[in-house]
């Protein structure tokens, strides 16, 4: 099933909660947020039903996100339900790592196949400044536990110019003995609470220039998948990636959609509106009726949100804080990043 640009419905990012135990400045910088009503959050059985419909339409990669997904009670039970589904080739999770050391063995036993941890700095004082809590040690413990359980992981780093852009080499060197792959992510202008500005973006080209000066020649790797990262190999064989969502968007190959914890389906991270699948489900829609609705929506999809933002130049369309409090779905932590 293809959209109007020929992009298949293949990757689903499933948010299991909008809550998080960090307050990172590029994602959730406000002290207080309007949380989704608990009665609106999808039950595990409802999630399972919707995932069955998505799989029947071609989704074979599923990533659990949040907020922080490990804040969802009894998450391994949901993982077990999902991992048993025929047709699902990959079941991954993205976490901030704080609760990971205690949870990683249960997640692996339940059927998680890959783990990504967000880590934006190796400096304790800078971690506190970025995330508002002193939890770097627990994040690193979670990373170590994941390497023990899975043998590898990916580390996602949001690079902010003038904040942590001097740690590119440090993070690569940190990841080497862990057999981890770092993916540097350009600072994205999502939502309105983050006070994003173009000056905060360290472009992909500058990241490559700095790493080339330090390591020497970088070898671009050919990747035929729809993964968002451009990957490179250092002279010693170490591989890292760069996701240039801001300066060089990958919209034309994006096969990702997002399901919020309360069942809104977004066809683009930047979309203003989502389709209320929870409402359809709780009103008794059959699997075939859900398939019809999803098919109609995807086959008319032509979203290129990041490209549209780039075309605006410095005049980005921000969402005012007042609107965010009235509609929490406008922020990235609710949509699953």
C-alpha positions as CSV (number, residue, x, y, z in Angstrom):
1,X,0.0,0.0,0.0
2,X,1.6,3.2,-1.2
3,X,0.9,6.9,-0.6
4,X,0.9,9.5,-3.4
5,X,4.7,9.7,-3.4
6,X,5.1,6.0,-3.6
7,X,6.0,5.5,0.1
8,X,4.8,2.3,1.7
9,X,3.1,1.9,5.1
10,X,5.9,0.0,6.9
11,X,7.2,1.6,10.1
12,X,4.9,2.4,13.0
13,X,6.0,4.3,16.0
14,X,3.8,3.4,18.9
15,X,3.7,5.8,21.9
16,X,2.6,3.9,25.1
17,X,2.6,7.0,27.3
18,X,3.0,10.8,27.0
19,X,4.7,11.1,30.4
20,X,8.5,11.4,30.9
21,X,10.8,11.5,33.9
22,X,13.1,14.0,32.2
23,X,12.5,17.6,31.1
24,X,15.0,17.9,28.2
25,X,15.2,21.5,26.8
26,X,14.6,20.4,23.2
27,X,11.6,18.2,23.9
28,X,9.8,19.0,27.2
29,X,11.3,22.1,28.8
30,X,8.2,23.2,30.7
31,X,7.8,22.4,34.4
32,X,4.2,21.3,33.9
33,X,2.3,19.8,31.1
34,X,-1.3,18.9,30.3
35,X,-1.3,15.1,30.3
36,X,-3.6,12.9,28.3
37,X,-6.6,11.7,30.4
38,X,-5.9,8.2,31.7
39,X,-9.2,7.0,30.6
40,X,-8.3,7.9,27.0
41,X,-5.0,5.9,27.0
42,X,-5.3,2.8,24.9
43,X,-5.5,-0.5,26.8
44,X,-3.0,-3.2,25.8
45,X,-5.8,-5.2,24.1
46,X,-6.8,-2.2,22.1
47,X,-3.2,-1.6,21.1
48,X,-2.9,-5.3,20.0
49,X,-6.0,-5.0,17.9
50,X,-4.8,-1.9,16.1
51,X,-1.4,-3.4,15.5
52,X,-3.0,-6.4,13.9
53,X,-4.7,-4.1,11.4
54,X,-1.5,-2.2,10.7
55,X,0.4,-5.5,10.1
56,X,-2.3,-6.6,7.7
57,X,-1.7,-3.4,5.7
58,X,2.1,-3.9,5.5
59,X,3.6,-2.6,8.7
60,X,6.5,-5.0,9.8
61,X,8.6,-2.6,11.9
62,X,7.2,-1.4,15.2
63,X,9.0,0.9,17.7
64,X,7.7,1.6,21.2
65,X,8.2,5.2,22.3
66,X,6.8,7.8,24.7
67,X,7.3,10.0,26.6
68,X,9.4,7.5,28.3
69,X,7.9,4.0,27.5
70,X,9.3,2.4,30.6
71,X,6.9,4.5,32.7
72,X,4.0,2.4,31.3
73,X,3.1,-0.1,33.9
74,X,3.7,-3.8,33.0
75,X,5.2,-2.9,29.6
76,X,6.8,-6.4,29.1
77,X,3.2,-7.8,29.0
78,X,2.5,-5.6,26.0
79,X,5.8,-6.6,24.4
80,X,4.9,-10.3,24.7
81,X,1.5,-9.7,23.0
82,X,3.2,-7.8,20.1
83,X,6.2,-10.0,19.6
84,X,4.0,-13.1,19.0
85,X,2.4,-11.5,16.0
86,X,3.1,-13.1,12.6
87,X,4.4,-10.6,10.1
88,X,6.2,-8.4,12.6
89,X,9.9,-8.5,11.7
90,X,11.3,-5.9,14.1
91,X,10.1,-4.8,17.6
92,X,12.3,-2.0,19.0
93,X,12.1,0.4,21.9
94,X,13.5,3.9,22.4
95,X,14.2,4.9,26.0
96,X,16.0,7.7,27.9
97,X,17.8,4.9,29.8
98,X,17.0,5.9,33.4
99,X,14.8,2.7,34.2
100,X,16.5,0.5,31.6
101,X,18.9,-1.4,33.9
102,X,16.1,-2.9,35.9
103,X,13.9,-3.6,32.8
104,X,16.2,-4.7,30.0
105,X,16.2,-8.5,30.8
106,X,12.4,-8.6,31.0
107,X,12.1,-6.7,27.8
108,X,14.4,-9.0,26.0
109,X,12.7,-12.1,27.3
110,X,9.3,-10.6,26.2
111,X,10.6,-10.1,22.6
112,X,12.2,-6.7,22.1
113,X,14.8,-7.1,19.3
114,X,16.6,-3.7,19.4
115,X,17.1,-0.9,21.9
116,X,17.9,2.8,21.3
117,X,18.9,5.0,24.2
118,X,18.9,8.8,24.1
119,X,22.1,10.3,25.4
120,X,23.0,13.9,24.7
121,X,26.1,14.5,26.8
122,X,28.7,12.6,28.9
123,X,29.1,15.5,31.3
124,X,27.1,15.4,34.6
125,X,26.7,19.1,34.9
126,X,25.6,19.5,31.3
127,X,23.2,16.6,31.7
128,X,21.5,18.4,34.5
129,X,21.4,21.6,32.5
130,X,19.8,19.7,29.5
131,X,17.5,17.3,31.3
132,X,16.8,19.1,34.6
133,X,17.7,16.0,36.7
134,X,20.9,14.4,37.8
135,X,20.5,11.0,36.2
136,X,23.5,10.5,33.9
137,X,24.9,7.7,36.0
138,X,21.6,5.7,35.8
139,X,21.4,6.3,32.0
140,X,24.9,4.9,31.6
141,X,24.0,1.9,33.9
142,X,21.1,1.3,31.6
143,X,23.3,1.4,28.5
144,X,25.8,-1.1,30.1
145,X,22.9,-3.4,31.0
146,X,21.6,-3.2,27.4
147,X,25.0,-4.1,26.0
148,X,25.2,-7.1,28.4
149,X,21.7,-8.3,27.4
150,X,21.7,-7.5,23.6
151,X,25.4,-7.2,22.7
152,X,24.8,-3.8,21.1
153,X,22.5,-0.8,21.0
154,X,22.1,2.6,19.2
155,X,22.6,5.9,21.0
156,X,20.7,8.9,19.8
157,X,22.2,12.3,20.4
158,X,20.4,15.6,19.6
159,X,23.2,18.0,18.8
160,X,22.6,21.6,19.8
161,X,25.1,24.2,18.6
162,X,26.7,26.0,21.5
163,X,25.4,23.4,24.0
164,X,26.8,19.9,23.3
165,X,28.3,20.3,19.9
166,X,31.8,19.9,21.3
167,X,31.1,16.2,22.3
168,X,30.9,14.5,18.9
169,X,34.2,12.8,19.2
170,X,33.7,12.1,22.9
171,X,30.4,10.3,22.2
172,X,31.9,8.2,19.4
173,X,34.8,7.1,21.6
174,X,32.4,6.3,24.5
175,X,30.4,4.1,22.2
176,X,33.3,2.2,20.7
177,X,33.9,-0.3,23.5
178,X,30.2,-0.8,23.9
179,X,29.8,-1.9,20.3
180,X,27.2,0.9,20.0
181,X,26.4,3.0,17.0
182,X,25.9,6.7,17.7
183,X,23.4,8.7,15.6
184,X,23.7,12.4,15.7
185,X,20.4,14.2,15.2
186,X,20.1,17.8,14.0
187,X,18.2,20.0,16.4
188,X,14.6,20.0,15.1
189,X,11.9,22.7,15.3
190,X,9.1,20.6,16.7
191,X,6.5,22.2,18.9
192,X,6.6,25.6,20.5
193,X,7.8,25.1,24.0
194,X,11.4,24.4,23.1
195,X,12.3,27.9,21.9
196,X,14.1,26.4,18.9
197,X,16.1,28.8,16.7
198,X,18.1,28.2,13.5
199,X,21.3,29.2,15.4
200,X,20.9,26.1,17.5
201,X,21.3,23.8,14.5
202,X,24.7,22.2,13.8
203,X,24.2,21.1,10.2
204,X,25.2,17.7,9.0
205,X,28.0,19.2,6.8
206,X,29.6,20.8,9.8
207,X,29.4,17.6,11.8
208,X,31.2,15.7,9.1
209,X,33.8,18.5,8.7
210,X,34.6,18.4,12.4
211,X,34.8,14.6,12.5
212,X,37.0,14.5,9.3
213,X,39.4,16.9,10.9
214,X,39.7,14.6,13.9
215,X,39.6,11.1,12.4
216,X,40.6,11.6,8.7
217,X,38.6,10.4,5.7
218,X,35.1,9.2,6.4
219,X,33.6,6.5,4.2
220,X,29.8,6.9,3.3
221,X,27.9,3.7,3.6
222,X,25.3,2.7,1.0
223,X,22.0,1.9,2.7
224,X,19.0,0.9,0.6
225,X,16.6,0.9,3.5
226,X,14.3,3.8,4.5
227,X,16.3,4.4,7.7
228,X,16.6,8.1,8.3
229,X,20.3,8.1,9.2
230,X,23.1,8.6,6.7
231,X,25.9,6.3,8.0
232,X,29.6,6.6,7.8
233,X,32.6,4.5,8.6
234,X,35.8,5.8,10.4
235,X,39.2,4.6,9.3
236,X,39.2,2.1,12.2
237,X,35.9,0.6,11.1
238,X,33.6,2.4,13.6
239,X,30.2,3.3,12.2
240,X,28.1,6.3,13.1
241,X,25.1,8.0,11.6
242,X,23.7,11.5,11.1
243,X,20.0,12.3,10.9
244,X,19.8,15.6,9.1
245,X,16.0,16.2,9.6
246,X,16.4,20.0,9.6
247,X,18.8,20.8,6.8
248,X,18.4,17.8,4.5
249,X,15.0,16.2,5.3
250,X,14.3,12.6,4.2
251,X,10.5,13.2,3.6
252,X,10.5,11.6,0.2
253,X,11.5,8.2,1.6
254,X,9.7,8.4,4.9
255,X,7.5,5.4,5.6
256,X,6.8,6.2,9.3
257,X,3.6,7.0,10.9
258,X,2.8,7.5,14.6
259,X,0.1,6.3,17.0
260,X,-0.2,8.3,20.2
261,X,-0.9,6.7,23.5
262,X,-4.6,7.7,23.2
263,X,-5.0,6.4,19.7
264,X,-4.5,9.3,17.4
265,X,-2.7,8.3,14.1
266,X,-0.4,10.9,12.6
267,X,1.0,10.5,9.1
268,X,3.8,13.0,9.7
269,X,5.6,14.3,12.8
270,X,4.6,17.8,11.7
271,X,1.0,17.0,10.9
272,X,-1.5,19.4,12.5
273,X,-4.2,16.7,13.0
274,X,-4.4,13.0,13.6
275,X,-7.0,10.3,12.9
276,X,-8.9,9.2,16.1
277,X,-8.6,5.4,16.0
278,X,-9.5,5.0,19.6
279,X,-12.8,6.6,19.0
280,X,-13.5,4.2,16.1
281,X,-12.4,1.2,18.1
282,X,-14.5,2.0,21.2
283,X,-17.5,2.6,19.0
284,X,-17.2,-0.9,17.8
285,X,-15.5,-0.6,14.4
286,X,-14.5,-3.9,12.9
287,X,-11.1,-4.8,11.7
288,X,-12.2,-4.5,8.1
289,X,-13.7,-1.0,8.8
290,X,-10.4,0.1,10.4
291,X,-8.5,-1.3,7.4
292,X,-10.7,0.7,5.0
293,X,-10.2,4.0,7.0
294,X,-6.4,3.5,7.3
295,X,-6.1,2.6,3.6
296,X,-8.1,5.7,2.5
297,X,-5.9,7.9,4.7
298,X,-2.5,6.5,3.7
299,X,-3.2,6.2,-0.1
300,X,-4.0,10.0,-0.1
301,X,-1.0,10.9,2.0
302,X,1.4,13.5,0.6
303,X,2.9,14.9,3.8
304,X,6.4,16.4,3.6
305,X,6.4,18.3,6.8
306,X,10.2,18.7,7.3
307,X,10.6,19.9,3.7
308,X,7.8,22.4,4.3
309,X,9.5,23.7,7.4
310,X,12.8,24.0,5.6
311,X,11.2,26.1,2.9
312,X,10.0,28.6,5.5
313,X,13.6,29.5,6.2
314,X,14.0,31.2,9.6
315,X,10.3,32.1,9.7
316,X,9.1,28.8,11.2
317,X,5.5,28.2,12.2
318,X,5.6,27.9,16.0
319,X,2.8,26.7,18.2
320,X,2.2,29.1,21.1
321,X,2.4,27.7,24.6
322,X,-1.2,28.5,25.3
323,X,-2.2,26.3,22.3
324,X,0.0,23.5,23.6
325,X,-1.8,23.4,26.9
326,X,-5.1,23.3,25.1
327,X,-4.0,20.5,22.8
328,X,-1.1,18.3,24.1
329,X,-1.0,16.4,20.8
330,X,0.8,19.3,19.3
331,X,4.1,18.4,21.1
332,X,6.6,15.8,20.1
333,X,6.6,13.9,23.4
334,X,2.9,13.0,22.9
335,X,3.5,11.9,19.3
336,X,6.4,9.6,20.0
337,X,9.2,11.6,18.5
